[in-house]
Amino acid sequence: MTPVDVLGALGAILIVGAYLLLQLERLQATQLRYSLMNAVGALLILVSLTVDFNLSACLVEAFWLAVSVIGIVKGLRARRASSRAE
């Protein structure tokens, strides 16, 4: 296993781990941590795809990253709004 393969595997573990924690109700989809785990996981998989490219996997991970970034932005905005309300 190359270092890039390890990064891709870690990315997959992060994404599946986030989903598992969601299903076990240890995380909520609206939590910043959930979106961060998904974004970092997708990014790591994209890095691994630079060595062994696969178009369909690249598209899925690019969209996964984009959706996760939307969740991160929404989470940060919600945090700012709640801190201002206090």
C-alpha positions in Angstrom: 0.0 0.0 0.0 1.4 3.4 -1.0 1.0 6.5 1.1 -1.6 7.8 -1.3 -3.6 4.5 -0.9 -3.4 5.0 2.8 -4.8 8.6 2.4 -7.7 7.3 0.2 -8.5 4.5 2.7 -8.5 7.1 5.6 -10.9 9.2 3.5 -13.2 6.3 3.0 -13.1 5.5 6.7 -14.0 9.1 7.6 -17.0 9.2 5.2 -18.3 5.8 6.3 -17.5 6.6 9.9 -19.5 9.8 9.7 -22.4 8.0 8.2 -22.2 5.3 10.9 -22.2 7.9 13.7 -25.2 9.5 12.0 -27.1 6.2 12.0 -26.2 5.5 15.6 -27.4 8.9 16.5 -24.0 10.0 17.8 -23.9 12.8 15.3 -26.6 14.9 13.6 -26.4 15.9 10.0 -26.6 19.5 11.0 -23.5 19.3 13.2 -20.3 20.9 11.9 -18.3 17.8 12.7 -20.4 15.7 10.4 -19.7 17.9 7.4 -16.1 18.3 8.3 -15.6 14.5 8.4 -17.3 14.2 5.0 -15.3 17.0 3.5 -11.9 15.8 4.7 -12.8 12.2 3.7 -13.7 13.3 0.2 -10.6 15.4 -0.1 -8.4 12.5 0.9 -10.1 10.3 -1.6 -9.6 12.9 -4.3 -5.9 13.1 -3.5 -5.7 9.3 -3.9 -7.4 9.6 -7.3 -4.6 11.8 -8.6 -2.4 8.6 -8.7 -5.0 6.1 -9.9 -7.6 8.2 -11.7 -11.2 7.1 -12.0 -13.6 9.6 -13.5 -16.8 8.4 -11.9 -15.2 8.2 -8.4 -13.7 11.7 -9.0 -17.1 13.1 -9.8 -18.7 11.5 -6.8 -16.0 12.8 -4.4 -16.0 16.3 -6.0 -19.8 16.6 -5.5 -19.4 15.1 -2.0 -16.8 17.7 -1.1 -19.0 20.5 -2.5 -22.1 19.4 -0.6 -20.0 19.1 2.6 -18.6 22.6 2.1 -22.2 23.9 1.9 -22.9 22.1 5.2 -19.7 23.6 6.8 -20.7 27.1 5.7 -24.3 26.7 7.0 -22.9 25.3 10.3 -20.5 28.2 10.7 -23.3 30.7 10.0 -25.6 29.0 12.5 -22.8 29.2 15.1 -22.3 32.9 14.5 -26.0 33.6 14.7 -26.4 31.7 18.0 -23.4 33.4 19.5 -24.8 36.8 18.5 -28.2 35.9 20.1 -26.5 35.1 23.4 
